[in-house]
Amino acid sequence: METSMLEYSKTILEKVSFDAQLFRKELMKAIKRLMEPDREALLQWCLSRYCYP
């Protein structure tokens, strides 16, 4: 099964979520690499998973 860049980016972010600086670095790389619809989906995923109101 082939993994999309969006799913790959989510996997990487989950693996580095223990370190805020590394997470930010990987998030910025993912944002540059993804197309607009996937970029928006990734940002929404990050907000829902890692930002608690």
C-alpha positions in Angstrom: 0.0 0.0 0.0 1.3 3.4 -1.0 1.3 6.1 1.7 0.4 9.7 0.7 2.6 12.6 1.6 -0.1 13.8 3.9 -0.1 10.5 5.9 3.7 10.4 5.8 3.8 13.9 7.3 1.4 12.9 10.0 3.5 9.9 10.9 6.7 12.0 11.1 4.9 14.6 13.3 3.6 12.0 15.6 7.1 10.5 16.0 8.7 13.9 16.9 5.8 15.3 19.0 7.9 14.9 22.2 10.1 17.8 21.1 8.4 21.1 20.3 11.4 22.5 18.4 11.7 19.4 16.2 8.0 19.2 15.7 8.0 22.8 14.4 10.9 22.1 12.1 9.2 19.0 10.6 5.9 20.8 10.3 7.5 23.6 8.3 9.1 21.1 6.0 5.8 19.3 5.5 4.0 22.6 4.8 6.5 23.4 2.0 6.2 19.9 0.6 2.4 19.5 0.4 -0.1 20.9 -2.0 -2.7 23.4 -0.7 -5.6 21.0 0.1 -3.3 18.6 1.9 -1.6 21.5 3.7 -4.9 22.7 5.0 -5.8 19.2 6.1 -2.5 18.8 7.9 -2.9 22.1 9.8 -6.4 21.1 10.8 -5.1 17.7 12.0 -2.4 19.4 14.0 -4.8 21.8 15.7 -7.3 19.0 16.5 -4.6 16.6 17.8 -2.1 18.9 19.6 -3.9 22.1 20.5 -6.2 21.7 23.5 -8.7 24.6 24.2 
